[in-house]
Amino acid sequence: MLITHDTRCALDTVVDLVNTAPEDDTAPDGLPDVAALEDFVRKHEISDVGVLSEFDLSAVRRIRGRFAGIFAAPDSRTAAGMINELVAAAGTTPRLTDHDGYDWHVHYFAPGASVADHLAADCGMALAFFVVGGERERLRRCEAPDCRRAFVDLSRNRSRRYCDSRTCGNRLHVAAYRARRKEAAG
């Protein structure tokens, strides 16, 4: 599956957005205020975004939940329906653009769209490409018992199980190794 630069950026953005949601009632929200949303927009180089407000923060949190639902969808048909609703509600308006040193690419949001509609359109379309390509199973959640972070498995053989092999994966492998040694020592 060919993944263009703008699709990869949208995938990274949607994964990071989903992962800002608190995992439970005790965890902090990764987007606690407008300043955090501004940092998120700046970090992900989201273009054509004006002055952000509490309204924008609330709207982005709502679509974040809808994106989380797509990652949790039991099958492609369900994910496709969720993506269709999300993209349609954003008022998608595909247009070619070349800005900020990037070659021609497609923006799916309408000029002047809110940051929530921008994210819904561009990130929704990036996820749609995975459904169309028969690759929806690459939209995953970490298999570590104490982590449910979202990620996109871009490994060649679709074998990635953890959001980060250096943290979650390594931690589980070390724990399994120690358990085997303890069992062998009797």
C-alpha positions in Angstrom: 0.0 0.0 0.0 1.4 3.3 -1.1 1.3 5.9 1.7 1.9 9.5 0.6 3.6 12.1 2.8 0.3 13.9 3.6 -1.4 10.6 4.4 1.4 9.6 6.7 1.2 13.0 8.5 -2.6 12.6 8.9 -2.1 9.1 10.3 0.5 10.3 12.8 -1.9 13.1 13.7 -4.9 10.9 14.2 -2.9 8.4 16.3 -1.5 11.2 18.5 -5.0 12.7 18.8 -6.6 9.4 19.9 -3.7 8.9 22.4 -4.4 12.3 24.1 -7.7 10.8 25.5 -7.5 9.7 29.1 -7.5 5.9 29.4 -9.6 6.1 32.6 -11.1 8.5 35.0 -7.9 8.9 36.9 -5.6 9.7 33.9 -5.2 13.3 32.8 -6.5 14.5 29.4 -3.7 15.1 26.9 -5.7 18.1 25.6 -6.6 19.8 28.9 -6.9 23.3 27.5 -6.7 25.6 24.4 -2.9 26.0 24.9 -2.5 22.2 24.7 -4.6 22.2 21.5 -2.4 25.0 20.1 0.7 23.0 20.9 -0.9 19.9 19.2 -1.7 22.0 16.1 1.9 23.4 16.0 3.6 20.1 16.6 1.6 18.4 13.8 2.0 21.4 11.4 -1.7 21.6 10.8 -2.1 24.4 8.3 -4.9 26.9 7.7 -5.9 27.0 11.4 -7.0 30.4 12.8 -7.3 31.5 16.5 -8.4 28.5 18.6 -11.0 28.7 21.3 -12.8 26.6 23.9 -15.3 25.7 21.2 -12.5 24.3 19.1 -11.2 22.3 22.0 -14.6 20.8 22.7 -15.1 19.9 19.1 -11.7 18.3 18.8 -12.3 16.2 21.9 -15.6 15.0 20.3 -14.0 13.9 17.1 -11.2 12.3 19.1 -13.8 10.0 20.6 -15.2 9.2 17.1 -11.7 8.4 15.9 -11.1 6.1 18.9 -14.3 4.3 17.9 -12.8 3.7 14.4 -9.7 2.1 15.9 -12.1 -0.1 18.1 -14.4 -1.0 15.2 -15.0 -4.8 15.0 -14.9 -4.9 11.2 -14.3 -2.9 8.1 -18.0 -2.3 7.4 -18.5 -0.7 10.8 -15.3 1.4 10.4 -16.3 2.5 7.0 -19.7 3.7 8.2 -18.0 5.6 11.1 -15.5 7.2 8.7 -18.2 8.1 6.2 -20.2 9.9 8.9 -17.2 11.7 10.2 -16.0 12.9 6.8 -19.4 13.9 5.6 -20.1 15.9 8.8 -16.8 17.8 8.2 -18.0 19.1 4.8 -15.2 17.6 2.8 -13.9 19.7 -0.1 -10.9 18.0 -1.8 -8.4 20.5 -3.3 -4.8 20.3 -4.5 -2.3 22.5 -2.7 1.5 22.9 -2.4 2.5 24.9 0.6 5.2 25.1 3.2 7.8 23.4 1.0 5.7 20.3 0.3 4.9 19.2 -3.3 1.4 18.8 -4.5 -1.0 17.0 -2.2 -4.7 16.9 -1.4 -6.4 18.7 1.5 -9.8 17.4 2.1 -11.1 20.2 4.4 -12.8 23.3 3.1 -10.9 26.6 3.2 -11.6 28.3 6.5 -12.8 25.0 8.2 -12.5 24.7 11.9 -9.6 22.7 13.3 -12.1 19.8 14.2 -13.5 19.7 10.6 -9.9 19.9 9.3 -8.9 16.9 11.4 -12.1 15.0 10.7 -11.6 15.4 6.9 -7.9 14.9 6.5 -7.5 12.2 9.1 -10.7 10.5 8.2 -9.6 10.2 4.6 -6.3 8.8 5.7 -8.1 6.1 7.6 -10.5 5.6 4.7 -7.5 4.7 2.5 -6.7 1.8 4.8 -10.3 0.5 4.6 -10.3 0.8 0.8 -6.9 -0.9 0.6 -8.1 -3.8 2.7 -5.7 -2.9 5.5 -8.1 -1.8 8.3 -6.5 -4.4 10.6 -3.4 -2.2 10.7 -5.3 0.3 12.8 -4.6 -1.2 16.2 -4.4 -0.8 20.0 -1.3 -1.8 21.9 -1.5 -5.4 23.3 0.4 -4.6 26.5 -2.0 -5.2 29.4 -1.4 -1.8 30.9 -1.4 0.2 27.7 -4.2 0.7 25.1 -2.5 3.4 23.0 -3.5 3.5 19.3 -1.0 2.9 16.5 -0.9 2.1 12.8 1.0 -1.1 12.0 3.1 -0.2 9.0 5.3 -3.3 9.3 5.7 -5.4 6.2 4.1 -8.5 7.7 1.5 -6.8 9.9 3.1 -8.2 13.0 3.5 -5.2 15.2 1.7 -5.7 18.6 2.9 -2.8 20.7 2.7 1.0 20.4 6.4 1.1 21.0 8.6 -2.0 21.0 11.2 -0.2 23.1 8.8 0.5 26.0 5.7 -1.7 26.0 7.2 -4.6 24.0 10.5 -4.6 25.8 8.8 -4.4 29.2 6.7 -7.5 28.5 9.6 -9.4 27.1 11.7 -8.7 30.1 8.9 -9.7 32.4 8.4 -13.0 30.6 12.2 -13.6 30.7 12.3 -13.0 34.5 9.2 -15.2 35.0 11.0 -18.1 33.0 14.2 -17.6 35.1 12.2 -17.6 38.3 10.3 -20.8 37.3 13.6 -22.5 36.2 15.3 -21.6 39.5 12.4 -23.3 41.2 
